[in-house]
Amino acid sequence: MVAIDGIWMLFAALAVVVAFLALLAWAAARARRHGISGSMMGPFDEMWRPTAAESHLEIQVQNERKKPLPSPEDL
């Protein structure tokens, strides 16, 4: 009886791990579809792909820069 309880506990633990990984995969796919992957997946990019995180940060900085307003003489 004890061995059977241990097997059920093992299956329950594996089910929790699989469900958690499935939740992460779903969240990543949803973030990519909605274009919010940078804010959601940014910390993981910094850990596992630091060059990708640096490139993403540079792209954000370039997008936030505004073009200089033309001077009145240019009009």
C-alpha contacts under 8 A as a table, 3 or more apart, distances in Angstrom:
res1	aa1	res2	aa2	distance
1	M	4	I	5.30
1	M	5	D	6.47
2	V	5	D	5.15
2	V	6	G	6.31
3	A	6	G	5.07
3	A	7	I	6.29
4	I	7	I	5.08
4	I	8	W	6.31
5	D	8	W	5.15
5	D	9	M	6.21
6	G	9	M	5.04
6	G	10	L	6.17
7	I	10	L	4.99
7	I	11	F	6.19
8	W	11	F	5.02
8	W	12	A	6.04
9	M	12	A	5.01
9	M	13	A	6.13
10	L	13	A	5.14
10	L	14	L	6.15
11	F	14	L	5.08
11	F	15	A	6.02
12	A	15	A	5.03
12	A	16	V	6.27
13	A	16	V	5.14
13	A	17	V	6.34
14	L	17	V	5.09
14	L	18	V	6.09
15	A	18	V	5.10
15	A	19	A	5.98
16	V	19	A	5.11
16	V	20	F	6.12
17	V	20	F	5.12
17	V	21	L	6.23
18	V	21	L	5.16
18	V	22	A	6.07
19	A	22	A	5.03
19	A	23	L	6.11
20	F	23	L	5.02
20	F	24	L	6.31
21	L	24	L	5.07
21	L	25	A	6.19
22	A	25	A	5.05
22	A	26	W	6.09
23	L	26	W	5.11
23	L	27	A	6.11
24	L	27	A	5.07
24	L	28	A	6.12
25	A	28	A	5.16
25	A	29	A	6.21
26	W	29	A	5.19
26	W	30	R	6.10
27	A	30	R	5.09
27	A	31	A	6.02
28	A	31	A	5.08
28	A	32	R	6.22
28	A	37	S	6.97
28	A	41	M	7.44
29	A	32	R	5.17
29	A	33	R	6.27
30	R	33	R	5.12
30	R	34	H	6.19
31	A	34	H	5.23
31	A	35	G	5.85
31	A	36	I	4.95
31	A	37	S	4.61
31	A	40	M	7.17
32	R	35	G	5.12
32	R	36	I	6.34
32	R	37	S	5.17
33	R	36	I	7.92
34	H	37	S	7.72
35	G	38	G	7.60
36	I	39	S	5.88
36	I	40	M	6.45
37	S	40	M	5.07
37	S	41	M	5.34
37	S	42	G	7.34
38	G	41	M	5.49
38	G	42	G	5.17
38	G	56	H	7.83
39	S	42	G	5.38
40	M	43	P	7.55
41	M	44	F	5.44
41	M	45	D	6.29
42	G	45	D	5.04
42	G	46	E	6.23
42	G	53	A	6.85
43	P	46	E	5.09
43	P	47	M	6.38
44	F	47	M	5.08
44	F	48	W	6.04
44	F	49	R	7.74
45	D	48	W	5.32
45	D	49	R	4.91
45	D	50	P	6.19
45	D	52	A	6.67
45	D	53	A	5.54
46	E	49	R	5.65
46	E	50	P	4.59
46	E	51	T	7.90
46	E	52	A	7.63
46	E	53	A	5.34
46	E	54	E	7.99
47	M	50	P	6.25
49	R	52	A	5.43
49	R	53	A	6.53
50	P	53	A	5.07
50	P	54	E	6.23
51	T	54	E	5.07
51	T	55	S	6.16
52	A	55	S	5.06
52	A	56	H	6.10
53	A	56	H	5.06
53	A	57	L	6.15
54	E	57	L	5.08
54	E	58	E	6.23
55	S	58	E	5.10
55	S	59	I	6.24
56	H	59	I	5.11
56	H	60	Q	6.27
57	L	60	Q	5.10
57	L	61	V	6.28
58	E	61	V	5.08
58	E	62	Q	6.22
59	I	62	Q	5.12
59	I	63	N	6.17
60	Q	63	N	5.09
60	Q	64	E	6.21
61	V	64	E	5.17
61	V	65	R	6.41
62	Q	65	R	5.33
63	N	66	K	7.81
70	P	74	D	6.19
70	P	75	L	7.41
71	S	74	D	5.46
71	S	75	L	7.19
72	P	75	L	5.52
